[in-house]
Amino acid sequence: MKSIHNFLFILFVIFFSSCNNKEKPVAEKESSETDIALQTNQKEASIEGLYATQPDENNTGDCKISVEIKKEKNGYSYFLQTNLRKLKGIARFTTNESGEKYIILEGIKWDEFEGDISQEEESDSIADSATKEPEIPTGIDASYVKDTLTIQNYGNSMNSYTKISECGRKYIQLIKK
């Protein structure tokens, strides 16, 4: 009788261990930013099109901006148009650690940048701080979700910047037409 219980126990253990030995999916290696720009998968192909700001009832200022994204041989290009300028360049895709997708409109110089003052070293001399002009960044990033590009247009007192001065909105939302 004891041998039957042992036999059933062993059979039970083998049964459960075989159920838990399912193949695990292979984790994909993350692509570098360069790889992402050259890929032509269907998710990125859907980003092609014309994006434009919509009238904002709460904002009395005019904010007419459009961005056209086109597929090119080696990636994507953009054409940005505001009331004051028309710019062309390369559009590059990235994904951050949390999986959020971003498009970077390369070559666009920010309108204002005072730098991140929380990172400044303390100095006793006013002359020392006056000689350190922060370099104005180039390239505007926009988060990409479904059919909307969102640009954080300006910062705060600790990190003062303005990317596109023609628009007074903190977040510029460009919706695909």
Buried (B, 14 or more C-beta within 10 A) or exposed (E): EEEEEEEEEEEEEEEEEEEEEEEEEEEEEEBEEEEBBEEEEEEBEEBEEBBBBEEBEEEEEEBEBBBBBEEEEEBBBBBBBBEEEEBEBBBBBBBEEEEEBBBBBBBBEBBEBBBEEEEEEEEEEEEEEEEEEEEEBEBBBBBBEEEEBBBBBBBEEEBBBBBBEBBBBEEBBBBBE
